[in-house]
């Protein structure tokens, strides 16, 4: 890790030092790991000019989803500024960028899979479509805490009560007639679950949503090779 450098936050922010840059793409925001004067590690996410709607949606989602969060997967908001917010740091142990994960030979822990999909289903039942929820937006630390991050495309009131959760846009992507802002990467297409989630869950969607844990463990041993071949073929 490079030397720690001074990082000046806007007025009202938490003063501290940059420990690492966490930005993955950076089209809409820059994310940094900050060490506060008390030694606490926090995450600072600052949005670029022109991305005010993304900023407002994510802050609103963090606050409103936290109020109905039965599964404790929404990070608390520690600070909000004109174009940034700060949340706690979760030292992710999933290591989703490793070759074993990308090739389907290392699976996300089943307890994390169940918690994430139960939480997303709970939010869907409360009217939310969360359109940009991928495995890389799931964090889990060594203590068992799980966090869902990057909620810029969480839309309250967008869930259609006539559509079951397993057919939701949260899982399958935004339909062409979705009335609000969505990036191309979250548009609907067949096989989306297999592409984005299957190699991490090692299970068909129906099993993730409906099977007991013992049956899911059994199916993971059988289903993963088939799912891997399907995902590779789709590439």
N, C-alpha and C positions, 0 to 999 in steps of 0.2 A: 504493500500500500504506500502511496506517495506521502510526502510530508504533509502534515495538517496545515492548512492555510486559513487566514482570517476570512470570515464570511460576514458581510454586513447585511442584515435584514432590514426591511423597511420599518419606519416608526411603528411601534406596537408589537413588533416581532420579538422572538426569543433570541437574544444575542448568543453567539457560539462560534464554533469552528467547523469548517467542512472536513469531514472524515473521508467521504467518498461520493462520487457522482453515481446516482442510481438510474439516471435517465436511460430508457431502452430505445426509443425512437426519437422523441423530442419534437414532433411536429406541432404539438399543442402546448407542451409544458416541459419544464426542466425540474428534475427531482434530485435532491441532495440529502445525504445522511449528515446530520449535524450533531456535534457534541456541545451540550449546554454548559455554562459555567459550573453547574452542580455535578457534571459528569454524566448526565442522562443522554442517551442517544434518541434522537427524534428524526422524523422525515419531513422535509420541507419541500412542498410542491408549488412552483410558481408558473403561472400560465402566461403565454405570450399574448401580445396585443392582437386583438381580433378573435380571441378565444374566450371572451367574457362569458358567453352562454355555457361553454363547457365548464368553466370555473363555478358559475352559479349552480348548474345542475349537480355537480359533484358535491359541493358543500351542502346543498339542500338534501341530496340523497343520504349523505353520511349522517346528517342530523335526524332526518325523518325515519330512515331505516333503523337507526339505533334505538328508537323508541319502541319498535315492534320486534326487536332482535331476540328471539327465543333461543337462538343457537350460539350467541356470543361470537359472531363473525364480522361485525362491523366495527372498525377502529373508532375510538372516541376522537373527536376534534379537540385539539389542545389550544389552537390559536387560528384566527382567521384575519387576513388583511385585505387590502384592496384587490390583490391579484394572486394571493397565495393562501395556503392553509398548512397546518402542521399537525401530524398524527404521531403516535408512538412508533418506534422501530420494532419490527418483528424479524429476528434473525432466522431467515428461512432455511430449513434443513432439507427441503424436498429436492433441491438441485435439479431442477427440471430441464436445464440446458445440457445435461450430460448426454453422451452418445447412447447410454443404456436406456434413458427415458425416451429419446427421440426415435429409437428403433423398436420400442415397445417391449424391451426386456427388463425394464424396471418400472414397477407400477406405483402409483400414488397410494399411500396407506389407505386401507379400506375405511378406517374410522374417519379419515379426512374426506374421502369421496362421499360417504353417507351424510356427513355433516353439511357439506357444501350443497348437495342436491336437496337435502331437506330444507336448508335455509332458503335457497332460491325458490323452492316450491312454496314455502311459507310467505315469502315476499310476493310471489305471483298471486297467491290467494288474497293478498291485501291490495291487489291492483297494479303491482309493479311489473313492467317488462325491463329486464336488465340486459341490454343488447350487446354489450362487449365483455362478457364474462368467459374467459378462457382459463385453462390450467395455469398459465403464467401470471394470472391475476389472483391466484390463490397462494397464500403464504401459511406456513406452519412452522412454529419454532420447537425447540427441544422440550419445552415444558408442556406441549400439547395445545397451546393457543393456536387458533386458526383465524385468518383475516382475509376478507375479500377487499381488493383494492381496485383503483381505476374505475370509478363509478360514474364517469362522465356521461354515459348514455343510459342512465337509469331513469325511466319515465313512470311517474305515478299516474294511475288511471288509464294506462295503456293496455292493461291485460283485459282480454275479452272473457267474461265469465262463462260464455258458451263454449270456449275452447279449453280442453283439458291441459293441464300443466305439461304433459309429455309431448304435446303439439305446440307448445308456446314458442314465441319468438325469442325468448330468453335462451332456449336450447337450440332452436333451428335457424335463428337469424331473422332479421327484419324483412317483412314482406315488401314487395315493390311499392305498395300503396301506403307504406307507413308515413304518417302525416308530419313527422318532425325530422330533425337533423340526424342522419346516421352516416358513418363512414362506409366506404365500399366493402371493407373487410367484414362487416357484420350483416351483409345482405344474405337473404335466404338462398340456400341451394340444397338439393338432395344429398344425403350422406354427411351433412355438416357435423353431426355428433361423432361419427366415426373418425372424421378428419381431425377435429379439435380435441375431443375428449377420450375417444376409445382407446388410444394407445396409452393413456394415463390411468384409465379406470380398469381396463382389461375386461370389460363387461358390456353386453348389449344394454341399450338404454332401458328397456323394460325391466331388466334385472336390477339395474341401479335403483330404479324407482319403486319396485314392488317386492323384491325377494328379501328374505331374512338374511342376516349376515353369514350364517353357516352355509347357505346355498350359494351366496355370492362368492365365498372363498372357493367352493368346489368348482363353480363355473369359471372362475378366473384361470384355473389351471387348464381348462378345456378350450375356452373361448379365445384366449389371447393369440394363439398362432393363427387362427382364422381371421381375426380382426387385423392382425399385422399384414397378412397377405392382401386383404381388401384395401387397406390404407396405402400400401406400396403400389398396388395396381392403379389406384386413383391418382397417384402422383404422375 
